[in-house]
């Protein structure tokens, strides 16, 4: 593409089919991880073929939406980055439809786009993050060398997982991770969080950590 990509960050909504996007994105990560020698992180069996995984993950998307709208329940937020697309690269849906179809990079998958009601732009979801509020996993909190202050533990965000959709060509998602992290940081600033935590898998010579 000749013009720089524009990205938009939003929170997950079940009405937009975001549970299906999360499922497919998790599955798409496995061949990529295997290609760089990091298959031991999540294994080789597609997530959607693992017992109970889709049910549990679908419930997490619903829980995040409930928490966003009511402030009740599990303190989980799911942020999604959408890439803005030229309308000519998208096949339109039926009459009056606000969704469209874009073929994946390998031509094997149909990716669902949508029209943003705010500005009429056509966008495609390209990555997401699960973010916990005011909660640090015990295996991190127990690391004395981090010297975490109590205030940081009580007013923080923790990026539990962040995944890019590898069905999408790199030309449509390059830079989406940086935009996603920036969006999470801005959310933390708006909600007066003191710290943002993220960790990464240390296997395979820490290749994924270097990416972070």
N, C-alpha and C positions, 0 to 999 in steps of 0.2 A: 504494500500500500504506500502511496506517495505522501499522504498526509498522516501526521501522528495520530495514534489511537486516542480516543477520549473514553474514559472509564467513569462509571457511576457506582457508588456504594449504597446498598440498601440492606434492610434486614429481611430474613426469610419469611415467606408467606405461603401457607398451604394452598391458598387459592390460585397461586401461580405455578403450582406443581413443583415446588422447590424440593420436596422429598424425593421425587424422581431424579431431579438434577443431582442431589447429594449422592443417591445410590450410584448413578452412572459415573460420577466423578471419582468416587472411591474406587470403583472397579477399574477405571481408566488409568489409575495411578500404578497398578500392579505391573503391567508390562514395562512401564517406564522404569520403575524401581529395579526390576529384573535386568533391564538393559544396562544399568550402571553398577550392577553387582550388589544392590541393596535389597534383594528379594527377601532376606531374612527379617526385615523390619515388619512386614505384614503378611508374608507368605505368598503363595501363588494361587490359592483358591479364591475365586471371585467372592467379594463380600456378599453379594446377593445370593450366593449359593450356600452360605453358612446358616445353620439353624438359628432361627430367631433374630437374625441381624436386621433384616428389613423392618420387622415389626418394632424392634427396639429403636432403630434410627428414625423411623417415621414418627414414633411417639416423642422423640427428642425434638424434632422439628415443630410438632404441635406444642410441646411444653415451652419452647423458646418463644413461640408466637403468643402464648398465654401470658408468659412472664413479661413480654414487651408491652402488652396491652393492659395488664392488671397489676404487675409488680408482685404477683403471687406465684408460689411454686418454686421449682428448681431455677436457680439464678443463672440461666444459660441464655446467651444471645448468639444467633447465627447471622454472620454478615456475609453478603454475597456481592461480588464485583461483576458488573455487566459492561461489556465492550460495546461501544456505539458503532453501528455498521451503516455503510451506504445502502440505501433501500434497494439498489439495483442488484445486490448480491444475494437477496433473500427472495425465496418463492413465497408469494402471499398465500394466506389461508382462504377460506370461503368468503362469500360476500359479507361485508361488515365485520370480518374477523380482525381481532387485535393481535393475532399470533401469526407466525410464519415459519418456514422451514429452511434450514441451511444444512447442506451436506457436510459431514465431518471431513477432516483432512484426508482420511483413507477411503472416503466415499462409502463407508460401510454403515454409517449411522446418520439418522436425521436428527438434527439439533433444533430444538424449539426456540425461536426468537419471540420477542413481543414488542409492542409499540408502547412507549412510555406515555401515559396520559398527560404528564406534565408538559411535554414539549413535542410530542409526536415522533420522537426519534426511535429508530429500530435498534434494539439492543439484544445481546446474547450473553447469558451468564457464563463466566469463564473460570471462576474460582470462589472458594468460600472458606470461612473459618468458624470454628466453634469456640466461643469465648466465655469463660466462667467469671462471674463477678465476685470479688471479695473472698476468693477461695484459692488457696495454693495447695497442690498435692503434697501429701506428707513426705514423699521422697525428695521433694525440693525444699520444703520448710525445714527438714532435718539437716540440711547441709550447712554446717556452722560457718564455713568459709564465706558464705554469701552474706552473712551478717545482716539478716533481715530485721528491720525494726518492726515493732508491733503495729505501728501506724501503717506501714507498707502492707502488712499481712491483712489488715482490716479494711483497707481502701485501695484495692488493686484490681487489675484485670489479668487474666491468665489465658493465653492462647493455647487451647487444648489440642487443636489440630487445624492445619491449614493445607488445603489441597487444590491444585489446579486441574482443570478438565483437559486431559491429554487427548481427548477426541478432537479438540479444537487445535488448529494449526498454530504454531508459535507466532505467526504474523498477526494473529488476532488476540493473543494473550500476553505477549511480551510486556513486562512491566506491571502486570496485574497484581503480583504479590506485594510490590512496594506500595501500590495504591491501597491495597487492602489493609496493610499494616498502618499506613497513615490514617486511613479512615477510622481504624480502631483507636489509635492514639487520640484523634480528635474527639471521638466519643468519650474516651476517658477524661479528657480535659473538660468537656461539657458537664460531666457527672462528678467532677472533683476527685478523681482517682489519683493516688500518689505514685503508683508504679504500674508498669506493664511487664509481665513475665512471659517468656517463651522458652521452650527447650527443644532439643532435637535429638534424633537417634544417633548414638555415638559409634555405631558399627560401620563397617566398610570404610575404615580410615577417615571417619568423620566427614565424608563427602557432603552429606545433607546439611550438617552444621555449617560448613563453609558457605553453602548457598544462603543460609539465614544471615 
